[in-house]
Amino acid sequence: MSSIPDFLGAGTTLVMFAMVAVGVMKLFQLATDVRDLKDVLKDIRRDMQGPVGLPAAPALGASAVPTPEELVRAVHAQTFGDDFPV
């Protein structure tokens, strides 16, 4: 009957080893997630600073989206190489 404590001891050792291995894997996963979050925060900070040295868009509305009237004026202001007499 001395084999039962041996099996329990071996089983406990294997379970503890598996728990340590899972803990190490979770630490690496956590480190990867933190690195990804830092990259996202850097991208957000970079986007919030905006372009440096570029002039503001002329004649845009308050929402920075061109109105239909502004779009029509922009199309009529363009010249095309295939102008036909109308």
N, C-alpha and C positions, 0 to 999 in steps of 0.2 A: 503493500500500500504506500510505499514511499514515492511512487511515480506521480501521484496526483499533485503533491506540492511542487514537484519539479515542473510539471506541465503548467501549473498556475504561475510559477515564477517566470518561466519562459514566455508565457502569454502576457504577463504584466510588463515584462521587458519590451516585447514587441509593440504593445499598445503605447507605452511611453515613448518609444523611438518614433512611432508613427505620429504621435502628437507633436513631438519636437519638429519633425519634418514638415508637418502641416503649418506649424507656427512660423517656420522660416519662409515657407512659400507665401504665406499671407503677408509677412513683412516686405518681401520683394514686390508683391502686388500693390501694397500700400505705397511703397516708394515710387512705383511707376505712376500710380494715380496722382500722387502729389506733384510729380514732375510734369504731368499733363496739365494739371490745374495751374501750375506756375506759368507754363507756356501760354495758356489761354488768357491768364491775367496780363501777361506782357503784351499779347496781341490787343487786348481791350485797351490797355493804357496807350499803346502806340496809335490806335485808331482814334482815341479821344483827343490826342494832341493835335491832330489834323495836319494837313500839308503846310509846310513852312515856305513862305515866299511866293505863294500863288495868289493872284488877285481873286477877289470875290466874284461870283458869277453875276454878270450884269442883268438887270431888269427881271429878276425872279421875284415871285410873290413871297409872302411871309413864310410859307411852308417850304420854300426852296424847290418847289415843283412847278415847272412852267405851266401857265394857263393855256387853254386852247388858243386864245388870241395871240399869245406870244409865240406859240408853235406855228401858227399860220403866217405871222410876220417873218419868222425865221425861214420858212420855206419860200416865201415870196422874195426874200432878200437874196437867196442863192441864185447863182447863174449856172445854167446847164449847157453842156456842149452841143446838144441836139435841139436847140431852139428853132421851132418852126414858126413861120408867121401865122398869126391867128386872125 
